[in-house]
Amino acid sequence: MNPPTSGSPHLVLVGLMGTGKSTVGRRIAHKLGWEFLDTDDEINRLTGRTVRQIFETDGEEFFRQVEHDVLAAACQLTTPHVIAGAGGIILRPDNRQLLKNSRFVIWLNAPLPVLVERIGQRAAKGDGHRPLIDGNPAERLQKLYVERESLYRDVSSIEIDVEGLQVQDVIDKVLTETGLEANS
Ligand code: S3P
């Protein structure tokens, strides 16, 4: 794990699908009085297409390029943001470098069965913005977990296991671990 570094002033949440990055991130941003940016939402806003549509028409590699462009642009912002980075944001080495240069990178982690329970039902129907786990979410999530665990660990300075925690508990842990003070 890396100590917090200087660079972009952001707090970035990383972790697999279903760990609560967007929900937690939005609420932390509100508490801190910071702006919030979700990379999938930003891709959606910039391209006018959903994540699923981009995967289906242009493929994953194109999606990863747009995702990189969004992260790189976000890291240029000088006002502090809470950023919910989508699950695959740690895949590209250049993204990992951008993350390591951010003030805080927090890995939201959870055991696989917890994630499958949270997002599996919808994904099994091929629904939502997670085409990588269509069909057999448990098996696919397991593969992603194995492939990515060391990458989440590599970029993050703080790890929070969200199993059994309510959103408020996760927020409290983030504030304690970062030493950031809520202003609401
Ligand atoms: C992905 C995670 C998704 C979305 C896309 C790919 C991944 O975002 O970007 O389906 O590779 O882990 P969430 O982590 O917000 O679900």
Residues whose N, C-alpha, C, O or C-beta is under 5 A from the ligand:
A	BS01	S3P	G15 L16 M17 G18 D40 V51 G85 A86 G87 G88 H129 R130 P131
